[in-house]
């Protein structure tokens, strides 16, 4: 998940890695951690209407490796946090989400998508079934927030209260040591299962904490009142095993983990089946007329998709970049790269791409770099094993 806007490239380790959705420089917002970013030597850039750090003084590769080995803090306060409440809210939400709330327990999180009438992806999001009856909590992509709100207002009647939460920062603590670090402040956090959320008390305030993330590592997202954010992060940073990290390594981490980015792998021209996200669909909902696009998705899942998503790496030492065209032996276009970056863990360039289903998987594939056709090979996604904390 991330935000919508104009295309731009981020420089990374001698090449470029893709990051969609850069905001315009006028009227940029700052997050409650802006002072910490400035004081910590962050390189701040315009992103989705905010000034956010792309990296700190240690650099993207050091930040990436530290997240894989220890724990890192990411400021994701630009994301949209939405609370919805009202009678029969679960039935109402099932009209626009391909999930079943009867299978979701209070406090459980699901990854899902808002879909249009054609089954294409308006946005992808995390939704939590709250412990409060008839309440749900959503985290959506920043520049998709307005259209997501419009989608909700157009599909939910006035009996439902839709609140954009603007008094809370959102902080991601990611990495294998995240739990050990966070339980210093929230003692019960270590027993919290992956993909669940709950309220915790600290410093006379309530924190909404989700065990999830966007790096492929164990971790948490902390929704915290704006006026408490700086203090909590400063306290966490007193631990020498924690590092501040920026957007740069957040992108390379999610590519290694094979996670989709809105605007790259997914958009309003692609449905979840084409995007390799059929695992996120409740298959019984596809026969349910209550879901607006169930018939279309049912037909799609029972047919051969026209495109498939794959992982790639180059044979030679070149950088794969988003929007590169993929060619077959006959130099015919068969696909394109949606995300490309340097992998600090694998120490080579990697990419996520779509190719035509009719293409022979075993045939050689190429990208054109400076008028030379460079061979690439298919890799399994994820490129790096995910290390989520699963239940016993």
PyMOL commands that set and color helices and strands:
alter all, ss='L'
color gray80, all
select helices_A, chain A and resi 34-39+60-69+89-93+101-103+142-155+178-182+187-191+226-236+247-256+278-280+283-287+294-301
alter helices_A, ss='H'
color red, helices_A
select strands_A, chain A and resi 6-12+15-22+43-47+50-55+71-75+80-85+109-115+121-129+135-140+161-164+168-174+197-202+205-210+219-225+242-245+307-314+325-327+333-343+348-356+365-369+372-379
alter strands_A, ss='S'
color yellow, strands_A
deselect
rebuild
show_as cartoon
